Amino acid sequence: MCTCLYVDGVTPPRDRAAGRRSNDRPSRPPNLQRRSQLAGEAAAAVAEVESALTVDPDPVAAAFFDVDNTVMQGASIFHLARGLHRREFFTTRDILGAAWKQAYFRIVGVEDPEHVADARASALAFIAGHTVSELESLGEEIFDESMAHRIWPGTRALAQLHLDQGQRVWLVTAAPIEIATIIARRLGLTGALGTVAEHVDGVYTGELVGEMLHGSAKAVAVQQLAERFGLDLARCSAYSDSYNDLPMLSIVGDPCAINPDTRLREHARREGWRIRDYRTGRKAARATMLTAALAGAAAGTVAAGTAIRRRLG
């Protein structure tokens, strides 16, 4: 005689003599009410944790970031132009002279006002007649292929710190408002202030609305934004690499020099401002990089600029 042990929940073999299962037990109906209760408690617990982690918005503090060489390596206006050149917006001949300017900016990290003026003239020549929607669509593609991998991780982390404190974060740049808005959205920022080009019925006219958002114009834009949203500039922060942005840096309570040019670095040290430099090994490699950059320019590196500006407000 064999004694068999069955584990609870495992169906025993049929009793050959009786032709039926031995030790049949009635199945237990699922306790749906208990399961529903557990699901509700779990959902409430998750919501409670998320609520505890949520930071109350700070309505009077914000941060303002320059883009070129501050958020992104090199000039976004030139990365955009390179992508447009690949899509036959203009010819190689149009950008050969500007290639040196991009190489100079990328290596030396100093903006030249003449370069900026040239970028404006070049931009207006080749965007006239194109539509806003066309440039916005191409801008999305060009960001993915030419800009996303050039974002400085350190600067991105600084922007996130402000967001985590419930503060709004804007980009303030001479770059086209279309591409500035794309960068801000992709980085999860509040918005962007950028250069605006005139357009009628969605088609660019080849004229700017005012001037490029550069130098003192950035400070004016930030002040107007502060008035519109009730910001206290003494509690705001601003970040830039360029001495040209001194007006914007000087109107906030917490200025910070990011990858600064020589003049801005010296000024920041005198004033006791924060300085962050994410350009690893930059000085040691400068001569080699300059040579390589010029060689790349000769091979067709694009450095034309698009100066596009849409009205604020």
Secondary structure as GFF3:
##gff-version 3
##sequence-region A 1 313
A	DSSP	beta_strand	14	15	.	.	.	ID=ss1
A	DSSP	beta_strand	20	21	.	.	.	ID=ss2
A	DSSP	alpha_helix	32	53	.	.	.	ID=ss3
A	DSSP	beta_strand	62	65	.	.	.	ID=ss4
A	DSSP	alpha_helix	76	86	.	.	.	ID=ss5
A	DSSP	alpha_helix	92	108	.	.	.	ID=ss6
A	DSSP	alpha_helix	113	127	.	.	.	ID=ss7
A	DSSP	alpha_helix	132	142	.	.	.	ID=ss8
A	DSSP	pi_helix	143	147	.	.	.	ID=ss9
A	DSSP	three_ten_helix	148	150	.	.	.	ID=ss10
A	DSSP	alpha_helix	153	164	.	.	.	ID=ss11
A	DSSP	beta_strand	168	176	.	.	.	ID=ss12
A	DSSP	alpha_helix	177	186	.	.	.	ID=ss13
A	DSSP	beta_strand	191	195	.	.	.	ID=ss14
A	DSSP	beta_strand	197	200	.	.	.	ID=ss15
A	DSSP	beta_strand	203	208	.	.	.	ID=ss16
A	DSSP	alpha_helix	216	229	.	.	.	ID=ss17
A	DSSP	three_ten_helix	233	235	.	.	.	ID=ss18
A	DSSP	beta_strand	237	240	.	.	.	ID=ss19
A	DSSP	three_ten_helix	243	245	.	.	.	ID=ss20
A	DSSP	alpha_helix	246	250	.	.	.	ID=ss21
A	DSSP	beta_strand	254	258	.	.	.	ID=ss22
A	DSSP	alpha_helix	262	271	.	.	.	ID=ss23
A	DSSP	beta_strand	274	276	.	.	.	ID=ss24
A	DSSP	alpha_helix	282	298	.	.	.	ID=ss25
###
